Every structure is written in structure tokens, then in C-alpha cells.
Amino acid sequence: MYRTIGYAESVEFYSPIYDTPEKIADEKPDIRTTLYWNPYLQIGPDGTAQIEFYSNDHKNQQYDIAIEGITPDGKTCRYRKDISAR
């Protein structure tokens, strides 16, 4: 019997990619509240990871960063921080 360690099975997360002039000029507002989610993010040997994401069209460019994870031995971890967009 296989048992997943964690709270829930991961699902595919939609994240837009604005890689063409047409996509950039699209007037449909981006109202996402979750901008980045990656259940497979790996931390490097130096203890860091790099992520990139597109922001949304909300006027308030203050973001709540929430990092949650599970260590290889099953312990949960969590970090929160508020940041402003550059």
C-alpha cells in the first residue's frame, strides 16, 4: 500500500506566461490571488531556492508570501513575510 506523506495530493497549478506581445496586450484582467504554487520546489545545498512569477493586475502591490513544506523526515515547516513589488 502506498501512502503519501502530506496534507493533499498535488494538482496542476495554472500560471500564465506573458511571452508574446499579444499576451502582454490582452485586456482581460489578471485577478489571480495565488500567484505561484509549486509542490515540488527543491531547496539547494546552500539552503536557497529561486522562483519567478508574474504579478496580477491588482492595484495593491503588497504580497503575502507563505512558504509551507514538509521535511524529508515528515516535519512541517512554515514561513510568512509581506513584501512590496519593485
C-alpha positions as CSV (number, residue, x, y, z in Angstrom):
1,M,0.0,0.0,0.0
2,Y,1.3,3.4,-1.0
3,R,0.8,6.4,1.4
4,T,1.6,10.0,0.5
5,I,3.2,12.0,3.3
6,G,1.5,15.4,3.4
7,Y,-1.9,17.0,3.5
8,A,-3.2,16.5,0.0
9,E,-2.3,15.3,-3.4
10,S,-0.9,18.0,-5.6
11,V,-2.8,19.2,-8.7
12,E,-1.6,21.2,-11.7
13,F,-1.4,24.9,-11.0
14,Y,-2.2,27.4,-13.8
15,S,0.4,30.2,-14.1
16,P,0.2,32.5,-17.2
17,I,3.2,33.1,-19.3
18,Y,3.3,36.5,-21.0
19,D,5.8,35.7,-23.7
20,T,4.3,37.3,-26.7
21,P,3.1,40.9,-27.5
22,E,-0.5,39.6,-27.9
23,K,-0.5,38.0,-24.4
24,I,1.0,41.2,-22.9
25,A,-1.6,43.4,-24.6
26,D,-4.5,41.2,-23.6
27,E,-7.0,43.5,-21.8
28,K,-8.6,40.7,-19.8
29,P,-7.5,41.5,-16.2
30,D,-5.4,39.1,-14.3
31,I,-7.2,38.7,-10.9
32,R,-5.4,35.7,-9.5
33,T,-5.0,35.7,-5.8
34,T,-2.4,32.9,-5.7
35,L,0.4,33.8,-8.0
36,Y,2.8,30.9,-7.5
37,W,2.5,27.4,-6.1
38,N,5.0,24.6,-6.6
39,P,4.6,21.4,-4.6
40,Y,7.9,20.2,-5.9
41,L,10.2,23.1,-5.2
42,Q,13.6,21.8,-4.1
43,I,16.0,23.7,-1.8
44,G,19.6,23.7,-3.0
45,P,22.6,22.6,-0.9
46,D,23.1,26.3,0.1
47,G,19.6,26.4,1.6
48,T,18.1,28.6,-1.1
49,A,15.7,28.3,-4.0
50,Q,14.9,30.7,-6.8
51,I,11.4,31.3,-8.1
52,E,9.9,33.6,-10.8
53,F,6.3,34.5,-11.4
54,Y,4.2,37.2,-13.0
55,S,2.2,39.5,-10.7
56,N,-1.5,40.2,-11.1
57,D,-3.4,43.3,-12.1
58,H,-4.4,44.3,-8.6
59,K,-3.5,47.9,-7.7
60,N,-2.2,46.9,-4.3
61,Q,1.2,45.5,-5.0
62,Q,1.7,44.2,-1.4
63,Y,2.2,40.4,-1.4
64,D,1.8,37.9,1.4
65,I,4.5,35.3,0.9
66,A,3.6,32.0,2.6
67,I,6.1,29.1,2.3
68,E,4.9,25.8,3.7
69,G,6.6,22.4,3.4
70,I,7.4,19.0,4.8
71,T,11.0,17.9,5.5
72,P,12.2,14.5,4.3
73,D,11.6,13.1,7.8
74,G,7.9,14.3,7.8
75,K,8.2,17.5,9.9
76,T,6.1,20.5,8.8
77,C,7.6,23.9,8.3
78,R,6.1,27.4,7.6
79,Y,7.4,30.9,6.9
80,R,5.4,34.1,6.2
81,K,6.5,37.5,5.0
82,D,4.9,40.6,3.5
83,I,6.7,42.2,0.5
84,S,6.1,45.0,-1.9
85,A,6.6,44.7,-5.7
86,R,9.6,46.6,-7.2
